[in-house]
Amino acid sequence: MQQASRFPPSALAGLSPAYFGMVMATGIVSIGAWRLGLPRLAWGLFAINAGVYALLWLLYALRLARYPQRFLGDLTDHLSGPGFFTMVAASSILGCQFLLLAGSVRGGLLLWGVAIVLWLALTYTVFTAFTVKEGKPTLDRGISGGWLLAVVATQSIAVLSALLAAHAAQPYKLELNFFALSMWLWGGMLYIWMMSLIFYRYTFFEFSPADLSPPYWINMGAMAISTLAGSLLSINAVDAPYLLSLQPFIKGFTVFYWATGTWWIPMLLVLGVWRHVYRRFPLHYDPLYWGAVFPLGMYATSTLEMAKAMGFGFLGFLPKLFFAIALVAWLGAFAGVAHNLWRLAHGSRAPST
């Protein structure tokens, strides 16, 4: 607590609501490493992730205690508010790590409960505030790819629920699978609503390099985690008769999600080249870049799981390729964090947090 209390006031006051994206990104790269047979790397990232998760909760609590107006202002802001949904997804992804790597059902259940409480609180706080607040921004100034973090949060609970169902006895197995199915369907509907607005903003409003923030990669990441949830539900169908009857629908929509996420990858790369090469927008560390690392890792893991669930052996090269890309991206983002911490330790100007 004493070390955390020395966190520079300016950095603590401006702590990004989306910083739990670091836990999301680290967690999914760890799970990808585990699925691809790299246990040492998976465990190393798991240890880092647990420490970062605990530290971020401490920093967020300090920020709320010391700067309540800024904290609550971010919560009800159209651009920063959705970033808080990283807390939900981070809890779920860490819960998946406890379940898959450590074999801890208790740890998975605990974080599953935390994720559900956070999801309920944030969903009905953030979107109610957006609805009733008097001063609202125009669409082009009020929406970004970060809104899709609400979809990622919803689907992360579906993923953890499906994994817990595989370890549960009846009747809890049926109930957890039904809950996972419900969250998966709701997450898909939410993506359709939000993506329609985001795509409209893309194509009918002026677009500057500064508008293309890293969370736009969540356009793809939201579809990747939806693919993962659908694949797990398809695998679980053998233990839930209603899933078995819905399996053609589940498989069809899972492929639909994967194909949509795949479509986004070249588009996002082209826009990235436009931003940093053609328009020469400076590339420097920003905590929002964790929102670009997570989709890469999730695409690798979800493709691996979908290939397993549906027998798509011809996709076997994609998980390894995208895992390698995600690992490089994670190392780059982690180096940015390390550099900022070094600057803090040596009394340099407080970095962007």
Secondary structure, 3 states (H helix, E strand, C coil): CHHHHCCCHHHHHCCCCCCCHHHHHHHHHHHHHHHCCCHHHHHHHHHHHHHHHHHHHHHHHHHHHHCHHHHHHHHCCCCCHHHHHHHHHHHHHHHHHHHHCCCCHHHHHHHHHHHHHHHHHHHHHHHHHHHHCCCCCCHHHHCCHHHHHHHHHHHHHHHHHHHHHHHCCCCHHHHHHHHHHHHHHHHHHHHHHHHHHHHHHHHHCCCCHHHCCHHHHHHHHHHHHHHHHHHHHHHHHHHCHHHHHCHHHHHHHHHHHHHHHHHHHHHHHHHHHHHHHHCCCCCCCCHHHHHHHHHHHHHHHHHHHHHHHHCCHHHCHHHHHHHHHHHHHHHHHHHHHHHHHHHHHCCCCCCCC
